[in-house]
Amino acid sequence: MTNRPNIVLVMVDQLAARWLEQAWQGVVDLPNLRALAEGGVRFPNAFTPNPVCAPARATVATGLTSQGHGVTECGYDLDPALPTFMRTLQRGGWRTGAFGKLHLRTQIGGVRPDYRPYGFDVTHITEDPRAGEWLDWVREHHPEHYRAALSTVWMTMIPELRAYGPQRRDLVAEIEAARREFPASTGEAYTLPFPAEISQTSWITERACDFIRGTEAGRPLFAHVSYVQPHNPFAPPAGYLRHVRAENIPVPLPAEWRSGGPAYFDREQYRQASYDVDDWKSHRLHYFADLAHLDEQLGRLVDCLRETGRLAGTYVIFTSDHGELLHDHGLVGKWERHYDTCIRVPLIVSGPGLSPAVRSELVELTDLAPTILDLAGLEPDPLARPHLGNPHVPRQLPALPGSSLLPLCQGLDLDWRTAVYVQSNNNHWEASPRSWSRTIRTARHRYTRYFGGGGEQLFDLEADPDEQHDLAADPAAEPIRRRLHDELLELVVLDGYPNSPRGLYGIGTW
């Protein structure tokens, strides 16, 4: 590629592909996302390899599997010594910037993580806790809204908040006082108690636009624009509720596990379906309103690229790190419950030279790093040094487990994967094999194994797209269950191939 393109990766947090599709079917107009999809290549069968923030985002950055980069669950920091596509772009002359949520470091470890070592020239970070750079900006530039913004800071377990900033203020005490003043901000779904232009979401967009405007003409840029929303708590600006056609919001899919489900669900937390306990209508209303706000922000980004004369030479990629069950199957969140709304994510690639289409191939977040490098005309970093005297070991093993999507985006038909692999490890509440699961997802079936005696699930997605009839114990489905079980075992083992680069000196050395 002779011309070095601009690349903008737009990531949202906890958006299932199903909810974007439902929005387009009449729940809420998302004109900018629709225009991006219609002018680009949409992959409706895109999957996260690990449906929780940190592992999925580490995979996006490195192109490696959870076993390859070592971030198997939240609570691990990604080793900045590992190769990232951002560092490769940086070395190739791209100006690189990160705006919003990266979550390559543990959020409880502090609200001012330094992400420059991962390959970014410019960073403006604000993540789930909301304390840090965005909150400080509100305090300095919009003091009249500072206490309202404080009330939305929810991760008060972060030790840094007890001695916050140069004055080492007890921010937790300030947050608790602000919550008493704005009690609605403690809920799971609420409208922001300040204007949209003060929101974390709008702040992220503006920092990204400043970066685009400030990059000198002729120099290619990479911008990772990563929004916290629509992650819970679902908190859009108030004016966006009116964009949602509440009468078109779908009712939750039934909790089929209530009658004869796998042993995994035999625990106290699943005593009741979530939609019997929570106000699912309010949650979904606020979630879709968040999508309306995010769609507007995408429009602002595109306008910024157009105004600076960069749009024609820019690839825009839109995706999410994982899904959100949002009361389907009587469940909320994500983690080891590998239903469709947990593991299937939106993925759109738009830019020059692509053939607009809807591609049905099974793709995954491991494909993003090789795709971005392919768009840039760059090679990924080699996995290992050349062999040191062992003639039986190849000089170069595959550097990345994923594949570039660029040929598919150019309209080519390839011999492609027939299954994707999804893993989950400890969730926030249980460090036990009972919270581990492994899934193989093919075009037709989803087979999941829960560990620690949790059992298994098998769904025929062609006959049962809503995953309501578990076939794992059906004698008629035994041949397919056995075949998928064996294929899953191979995927579990091969999750470590190519060999992890963590601490690697060379393959086959001594």
C-alpha positions as CSV (number, residue, x, y, z in Angstrom):
1,M,0.0,0.0,0.0
2,T,1.7,3.2,-1.2
3,N,-0.5,5.7,0.7
4,R,-0.5,5.3,4.4
5,P,-4.1,5.5,5.5
6,N,-5.6,6.9,8.7
7,I,-7.3,4.3,10.9
8,V,-9.9,5.1,13.5
9,L,-11.0,2.2,15.8
10,V,-14.3,3.1,17.5
11,M,-15.0,0.7,20.4
12,V,-18.0,0.8,22.7
13,D,-18.4,-1.3,25.8
14,Q,-20.9,-4.0,26.3
15,L,-22.9,-3.7,23.1
16,A,-24.3,-7.0,21.8
17,A,-24.8,-7.3,18.0
18,R,-28.4,-8.3,18.8
19,W,-29.1,-4.9,20.4
20,L,-27.7,-3.0,17.4
21,E,-29.9,-5.2,15.1
22,Q,-33.0,-4.6,17.3
23,A,-32.3,-0.8,17.2
24,W,-32.2,-0.9,13.4
25,Q,-35.5,-2.9,13.4
26,G,-37.4,0.1,14.8
27,V,-36.4,0.7,18.4
28,V,-34.2,3.7,17.8
29,D,-32.8,5.4,14.7
30,L,-29.0,5.2,14.5
31,P,-28.4,7.0,11.2
32,N,-24.6,7.3,11.5
33,L,-24.1,3.7,12.3
34,R,-26.4,2.7,9.5
35,A,-24.5,4.9,7.1
36,L,-21.2,3.3,8.2
37,A,-22.6,-0.2,7.8
38,E,-24.2,0.5,4.4
39,G,-21.1,2.1,3.1
40,G,-18.7,-0.5,4.5
41,V,-18.5,-4.2,5.3
42,R,-20.6,-5.6,8.2
43,F,-19.8,-8.9,9.9
44,P,-23.0,-10.1,11.7
45,N,-21.2,-13.2,12.9
46,A,-18.4,-11.5,14.9
47,F,-17.5,-12.9,18.3
48,T,-15.5,-11.9,21.4
49,P,-13.0,-14.6,22.4
50,N,-13.5,-13.8,26.1
51,P,-16.6,-11.8,27.1
52,V,-15.2,-9.5,29.7
53,C,-13.5,-6.1,29.3
54,A,-9.8,-6.6,30.0
55,P,-9.1,-9.9,28.2
56,A,-11.1,-8.9,25.1
57,R,-9.3,-5.5,24.9
58,A,-5.9,-7.2,25.4
59,T,-6.7,-9.4,22.5
60,V,-7.6,-6.4,20.3
61,A,-4.3,-4.7,21.2
62,T,-2.0,-7.7,20.7
63,G,-3.9,-10.0,18.4
64,L,-3.2,-12.8,20.8
65,T,-5.6,-15.1,22.6
66,S,-6.1,-14.9,26.4
67,Q,-3.6,-17.7,26.9
68,G,-1.2,-15.9,24.6
69,H,-1.2,-12.5,26.2
70,G,-2.0,-13.8,29.7
71,V,-4.9,-11.5,30.6
72,T,-7.4,-14.4,31.2
73,E,-9.8,-12.3,33.3
74,C,-10.2,-8.8,34.7
75,G,-7.5,-8.3,37.4
76,Y,-4.5,-8.7,35.2
77,D,-2.4,-6.0,33.6
78,L,-1.3,-6.5,30.0
79,D,2.4,-6.6,29.9
80,P,3.5,-3.6,27.9
81,A,6.6,-5.5,26.6
82,L,4.3,-7.6,24.5
83,P,4.0,-6.5,20.8
84,T,0.9,-4.4,20.1
85,F,-0.3,-3.2,16.7
86,M,-0.3,0.3,18.0
87,R,3.5,0.2,18.6
88,T,4.0,-1.2,15.1
89,L,2.0,1.7,13.7
90,Q,3.9,4.1,15.8
91,R,7.2,2.7,14.5
92,G,5.9,3.0,11.0
93,G,5.3,6.7,11.3
94,W,1.7,6.9,12.4
95,R,0.7,9.4,15.1
96,T,-1.2,7.3,17.7
97,G,-3.8,8.3,20.2
98,A,-6.1,6.7,22.7
99,F,-9.2,8.4,24.1
100,G,-11.6,7.0,26.7
101,K,-11.5,3.4,28.0
102,L,-8.6,1.1,27.3
103,H,-8.7,-1.2,30.4
104,L,-5.3,-2.7,29.6
105,R,-4.5,-2.2,33.3
106,T,-6.7,-3.1,36.3
107,Q,-9.0,-0.3,37.0
108,I,-9.0,-0.8,40.7
109,G,-5.3,-0.1,40.6
110,G,-5.8,3.6,39.9
111,V,-7.7,6.1,37.8
112,R,-4.7,7.6,35.9
113,P,-3.1,4.6,34.1
114,D,-0.2,5.4,31.7
115,Y,-1.0,3.7,28.4
116,R,1.9,5.3,26.4
117,P,4.1,2.3,26.8
118,Y,1.6,0.2,24.8
119,G,2.3,2.4,21.7
120,F,0.4,5.7,22.1
121,D,1.8,9.1,21.5
122,V,-1.2,10.9,23.0
123,T,-3.7,9.6,25.7
124,H,-6.8,11.0,27.3
125,I,-8.2,8.3,29.5
126,T,-11.4,8.0,31.4
127,E,-12.7,4.6,32.3
128,D,-15.5,2.9,34.3
129,P,-14.8,4.7,37.6
130,R,-15.3,8.1,36.0
131,A,-12.7,9.6,38.4
132,G,-9.5,10.9,36.9
133,E,-9.0,13.2,33.9
134,W,-12.7,13.7,32.9
135,L,-13.8,14.4,36.4
136,D,-11.0,16.8,36.9
137,W,-11.9,18.6,33.7
138,V,-15.5,19.0,34.9
139,R,-14.2,20.5,38.2
140,E,-12.0,23.0,36.4
141,H,-14.2,24.0,33.4
142,H,-17.8,23.3,34.6
143,P,-17.7,23.6,38.4
144,E,-21.5,24.1,38.5
145,H,-21.9,20.5,37.4
146,Y,-19.0,19.0,39.5
147,R,-21.1,17.6,42.4
148,A,-23.5,16.0,39.9
149,A,-20.6,14.4,38.1
150,L,-19.2,13.2,41.4
151,S,-22.4,11.4,42.1
152,T,-21.9,9.2,39.0
153,V,-18.5,7.9,40.3
154,W,-19.3,4.3,41.3
155,M,-16.1,2.4,41.8
156,T,-15.3,3.8,45.3
157,M,-13.3,0.7,46.3
158,I,-10.3,2.2,44.4
159,P,-7.7,3.0,47.1
160,E,-6.4,6.1,45.3
161,L,-9.8,7.8,45.9
162,R,-9.1,8.0,49.6
163,A,-6.1,10.3,48.9
164,Y,-7.0,11.8,45.6
165,G,-4.9,14.3,43.6
166,P,-2.2,16.6,44.8
167,Q,-4.2,17.7,47.8
168,R,-4.8,14.0,48.7
169,R,-8.5,14.7,49.2
170,D,-10.9,12.0,50.5
171,L,-12.9,11.8,47.3
172,V,-14.9,8.9,48.6
173,A,-16.4,11.1,51.3
174,E,-17.2,13.7,48.6
175,I,-18.8,11.1,46.4
176,E,-21.0,9.8,49.2
177,A,-22.2,13.4,49.9
178,A,-22.9,14.0,46.2
179,R,-24.9,10.8,46.0
180,R,-27.2,12.1,48.8
181,E,-27.7,15.2,46.7
182,F,-28.3,13.3,43.5
183,P,-29.7,9.9,44.7
184,A,-30.8,8.8,41.3
185,S,-27.2,8.4,40.2
186,T,-26.9,5.3,42.4
187,G,-29.3,3.3,40.3
188,E,-28.6,0.8,37.5
189,A,-30.5,3.0,34.9
190,Y,-30.8,6.8,35.2
191,T,-30.3,9.9,33.1
192,L,-27.2,12.0,33.7
193,P,-27.8,14.8,36.1
194,F,-25.9,17.3,33.8
195,P,-26.0,18.3,30.2
196,A,-24.9,16.0,27.4
197,E,-22.0,18.2,26.4
198,I,-20.5,17.6,29.9
199,S,-20.8,13.8,29.6
200,Q,-17.9,11.4,29.7
201,T,-19.0,10.2,26.2
202,S,-18.9,13.7,24.7
203,W,-15.6,14.4,26.4
204,I,-14.0,11.4,24.7
205,T,-15.2,12.5,21.3
206,E,-13.9,16.0,21.8
207,R,-10.4,14.8,22.8
208,A,-10.3,12.5,19.8
209,C,-11.3,15.4,17.5
210,D,-8.6,17.6,19.0
211,F,-6.1,14.9,18.1
212,I,-7.4,14.6,14.6
213,R,-7.3,18.4,14.1
214,G,-3.8,18.6,15.7
215,T,-2.1,16.0,13.5
216,E,0.0,17.6,10.8
217,A,-1.2,17.3,7.2
218,G,0.4,14.4,5.4
219,R,1.1,12.3,8.6
220,P,-1.1,9.2,9.0
221,L,-2.9,8.9,12.3
222,F,-4.4,6.1,14.4
223,A,-7.1,7.0,16.9
224,H,-8.5,4.5,19.3
225,V,-11.8,6.1,20.4
226,S,-13.3,3.9,23.1
227,Y,-16.5,4.8,24.9
228,V,-17.5,3.5,28.3
229,Q,-21.2,3.4,27.4
230,P,-23.5,1.5,27.0
231,H,-21.8,-0.4,29.9
232,N,-23.9,-0.4,33.0
233,P,-25.0,1.6,34.8
234,F,-27.1,2.6,31.8
235,A,-26.8,6.4,32.0
236,P,-27.6,8.4,28.9
237,P,-28.1,12.2,28.8
238,A,-31.8,12.9,29.5
239,G,-32.7,14.2,26.1
240,Y,-32.0,10.9,24.4
241,L,-34.8,8.9,26.0
242,R,-37.2,10.6,23.5
243,H,-35.3,9.0,20.6
244,V,-36.3,5.5,21.7
245,R,-39.6,4.0,20.6
246,A,-40.4,2.3,23.9
247,E,-43.3,0.4,22.4
248,N,-40.9,-1.4,20.1
249,I,-38.5,-2.6,22.7
250,P,-38.5,-6.4,22.7
251,V,-39.5,-8.4,25.8
252,P,-36.7,-10.5,27.3
253,L,-36.2,-14.0,26.0
254,P,-37.4,-16.6,28.6
255,A,-35.0,-18.1,31.1
256,E,-35.0,-21.6,29.6
257,W,-32.6,-22.9,32.3
258,R,-35.3,-22.7,34.9
259,S,-36.6,-26.0,33.8
260,G,-34.0,-28.7,33.4
261,G,-31.0,-26.4,32.7
262,P,-27.4,-27.4,33.4
263,A,-26.2,-27.7,37.0
264,Y,-24.3,-24.5,36.6
265,F,-27.6,-22.6,37.3
266,D,-28.2,-24.5,40.5
267,R,-27.0,-21.7,42.8
268,E,-28.5,-18.9,44.8
269,Q,-27.7,-16.1,42.4
270,Y,-30.0,-17.8,39.8
271,R,-32.9,-18.4,42.2
272,Q,-34.9,-15.9,40.2
273,A,-34.7,-14.6,36.6
274,S,-33.4,-11.1,36.4
275,Y,-36.5,-9.8,34.7
276,D,-38.6,-10.9,37.7
277,V,-36.5,-8.8,40.0
278,D,-35.3,-5.7,38.1
279,D,-37.1,-3.2,35.9
280,W,-36.0,-4.6,32.6
281,K,-38.1,-2.0,30.6
282,S,-36.2,0.9,32.2
283,H,-32.9,-0.8,31.7
284,R,-33.5,-1.4,28.0
285,L,-35.0,2.1,27.5
286,H,-31.8,3.7,29.0
287,Y,-29.5,1.3,27.1
288,F,-31.1,2.1,23.7
289,A,-31.0,5.9,24.6
290,D,-27.2,5.4,25.2
291,L,-27.0,4.0,21.7
292,A,-28.7,7.1,20.3
293,H,-26.1,9.3,22.0
294,L,-23.2,7.1,20.8
295,D,-24.5,7.3,17.3
296,E,-24.4,11.1,17.5
297,Q,-20.8,10.9,18.7
298,L,-19.9,8.7,15.7
299,G,-21.4,11.4,13.5
300,R,-19.2,14.0,15.2
301,L,-16.1,11.9,14.6
302,V,-16.9,11.5,10.9
303,D,-17.6,15.2,10.5
304,C,-14.2,16.0,12.1
305,L,-12.5,13.7,9.6
306,R,-14.4,15.3,6.8
307,E,-13.7,18.9,7.9
308,T,-10.0,18.1,8.2
309,G,-9.9,16.6,4.7
310,R,-9.0,13.1,6.0
311,L,-12.2,11.2,5.6
312,A,-11.5,9.9,2.1
313,G,-8.2,8.4,3.3
314,T,-9.5,6.9,6.5
315,Y,-10.6,3.4,7.6
316,V,-13.2,3.5,10.4
317,I,-13.7,0.2,12.3
318,F,-16.6,0.0,14.8
319,T,-16.9,-2.8,17.3
320,S,-17.5,-3.8,21.0
321,D,-15.4,-5.7,23.5
322,H,-18.3,-8.1,24.4
323,G,-22.1,-8.1,24.7
324,E,-24.7,-7.5,27.4
325,L,-27.4,-10.0,28.2
326,L,-29.8,-7.2,29.2
327,H,-32.3,-9.7,30.8
328,D,-32.5,-12.1,27.9
329,H,-32.7,-15.6,29.5
330,G,-33.3,-13.8,32.8
331,L,-29.6,-12.7,33.0
332,V,-27.7,-9.5,33.0
333,G,-24.1,-8.6,32.3
334,K,-21.8,-11.0,30.4
335,W,-19.1,-13.4,31.7
336,E,-19.5,-17.2,31.4
337,R,-23.1,-17.3,30.2
338,H,-22.3,-17.6,26.5
339,Y,-25.6,-16.9,25.0
340,D,-25.8,-14.8,21.8
341,T,-26.2,-11.5,23.5
342,C,-23.1,-12.2,25.6
343,I,-20.6,-13.3,22.9
344,R,-21.7,-11.9,19.5
345,V,-20.6,-8.3,18.9
346,P,-21.0,-5.8,16.1
347,L,-18.2,-5.3,13.6
348,I,-18.2,-2.9,10.7
349,V,-15.2,-1.9,8.6
350,S,-15.5,1.1,6.3
351,G,-13.0,2.9,4.1
352,P,-11.4,3.3,0.7
353,G,-11.1,0.4,-1.7
354,L,-13.6,-1.9,0.2
355,S,-16.6,-3.7,-1.3
356,P,-19.7,-2.8,0.8
357,A,-21.3,-6.0,1.8
358,V,-22.7,-8.2,4.6
359,R,-20.2,-11.0,5.2
360,S,-21.4,-14.2,6.9
361,E,-18.0,-15.6,7.9
362,L,-17.3,-16.4,11.6
363,V,-14.9,-13.7,12.6
364,E,-13.5,-12.7,16.0
365,L,-11.7,-9.9,17.8
366,T,-8.4,-11.7,17.2
367,D,-8.7,-10.7,13.6
368,L,-8.6,-7.0,14.3
369,A,-4.9,-6.6,14.9
370,P,-3.9,-8.4,11.7
371,T,-6.6,-6.4,9.8
372,I,-5.3,-3.1,11.0
373,L,-1.7,-4.0,10.2
374,D,-2.8,-5.2,6.7
375,L,-4.7,-1.9,6.1
376,A,-1.4,-0.1,7.0
377,G,0.7,-2.3,4.9
378,L,2.8,-3.5,7.9
379,E,3.8,-6.9,9.1
380,P,3.2,-8.0,12.7
381,D,6.2,-8.5,15.0
382,P,7.8,-11.9,14.7
383,L,7.0,-14.4,17.4
384,A,10.5,-15.5,18.2
385,R,14.1,-14.8,17.3
386,P,15.6,-17.0,14.5
387,H,16.4,-20.5,15.7
388,L,19.8,-20.9,17.3
389,G,21.1,-24.0,15.7
390,N,18.1,-26.3,15.8
391,P,17.3,-27.2,12.2
392,H,14.0,-28.8,13.1
393,V,12.4,-25.6,14.3
394,P,11.2,-23.2,11.7
395,R,12.7,-19.7,11.6
396,Q,9.3,-18.1,11.7
397,L,6.1,-19.4,13.3
398,P,2.8,-17.5,12.7
399,A,2.9,-14.3,14.7
400,L,-0.8,-14.1,15.3
401,P,-3.7,-16.6,15.6
402,G,-6.2,-14.4,13.8
403,S,-6.5,-13.5,10.1
404,S,-6.8,-10.2,8.3
405,L,-10.3,-9.3,7.3
406,L,-9.1,-7.1,4.4
407,P,-9.5,-9.8,1.7
408,L,-13.1,-10.4,2.8
409,C,-13.6,-6.6,2.9
410,Q,-12.4,-6.5,-0.7
411,G,-15.0,-9.0,-1.8
412,L,-12.8,-12.1,-2.0
413,D,-14.0,-15.5,-0.9
414,L,-11.5,-17.4,1.2
415,D,-11.2,-20.8,2.9
416,W,-12.2,-19.5,6.3
417,R,-12.6,-20.9,9.9
418,T,-15.7,-23.0,10.6
419,A,-15.9,-22.4,14.3
420,V,-14.9,-19.8,16.9
421,Y,-13.8,-20.5,20.5
422,V,-14.9,-18.5,23.5
423,Q,-13.6,-18.8,27.0
424,S,-14.5,-17.4,30.4
425,N,-12.6,-17.7,33.7
426,N,-13.3,-16.2,37.1
427,N,-16.0,-13.5,37.3
428,H,-16.2,-10.8,39.9
429,W,-17.9,-12.9,42.5
430,E,-16.3,-16.3,42.4
431,A,-12.8,-17.5,41.8
432,S,-13.7,-21.1,41.2
433,P,-13.9,-23.5,38.3
434,R,-17.7,-23.2,38.7
435,S,-17.4,-19.8,37.0
436,W,-15.3,-21.1,34.1
437,S,-16.8,-22.1,30.8
438,R,-15.6,-22.9,27.3
439,T,-17.7,-22.6,24.1
440,I,-17.4,-23.7,20.5
441,R,-19.7,-21.7,18.2
442,T,-20.3,-22.8,14.6
443,A,-22.6,-21.4,12.0
444,R,-25.4,-23.7,13.2
445,H,-24.6,-24.8,16.8
446,R,-23.4,-23.4,20.2
447,Y,-21.9,-26.0,22.6
448,T,-20.8,-24.8,26.0
449,R,-19.1,-26.8,28.8
450,Y,-19.3,-25.4,32.4
451,F,-16.6,-26.7,34.7
452,G,-16.6,-27.7,38.3
453,G,-19.6,-30.0,37.7
454,G,-21.6,-27.3,35.9
455,G,-22.7,-29.4,33.0
456,E,-23.1,-28.5,29.4
457,Q,-25.4,-26.8,26.9
458,L,-26.1,-27.5,23.2
459,F,-28.3,-25.4,21.0
460,D,-29.2,-25.8,17.3
461,L,-29.2,-22.2,16.2
462,E,-30.8,-22.9,12.9
463,A,-33.9,-24.5,14.4
464,D,-33.7,-22.5,17.7
465,P,-32.1,-19.1,17.2
466,D,-33.3,-17.9,20.6
467,E,-31.5,-20.7,22.4
468,Q,-34.6,-22.0,24.2
469,H,-34.2,-25.8,23.8
470,D,-31.0,-27.3,25.3
471,L,-30.2,-30.5,23.4
472,A,-27.2,-31.5,25.6
473,A,-29.2,-34.4,27.1
474,D,-31.2,-35.3,24.0
475,P,-30.2,-38.8,22.7
476,A,-31.0,-37.7,19.2
477,A,-28.4,-34.9,19.4
478,E,-25.7,-37.2,20.9
479,P,-23.6,-37.5,17.7
480,I,-23.4,-33.7,17.3
481,R,-22.8,-33.2,21.0
482,R,-19.9,-35.7,20.9
483,R,-18.4,-34.1,17.8
484,L,-18.6,-30.6,19.1
485,H,-17.2,-31.8,22.5
486,D,-14.1,-33.2,20.7
487,E,-13.7,-30.1,18.5
488,L,-13.9,-27.9,21.6
489,L,-11.2,-29.9,23.2
490,E,-8.9,-29.2,20.3
491,L,-9.7,-25.5,20.4
492,V,-9.0,-25.4,24.1
493,V,-5.5,-26.9,23.6
494,L,-4.7,-24.9,20.5
495,D,-5.6,-21.6,22.3
496,G,-1.9,-21.5,23.1
497,Y,-0.8,-21.6,19.5
498,P,1.2,-19.7,18.2
499,N,3.3,-20.0,21.3
500,S,2.9,-17.2,23.8
501,P,5.6,-14.4,23.4
502,R,5.6,-13.7,27.1
503,G,9.3,-14.0,28.1
504,L,10.1,-15.9,24.9
505,Y,13.7,-15.9,23.7
506,G,13.3,-18.5,20.9
507,I,11.3,-21.6,19.9
508,G,13.1,-24.9,20.3
509,T,16.1,-23.5,22.2
510,W,17.6,-24.8,25.4
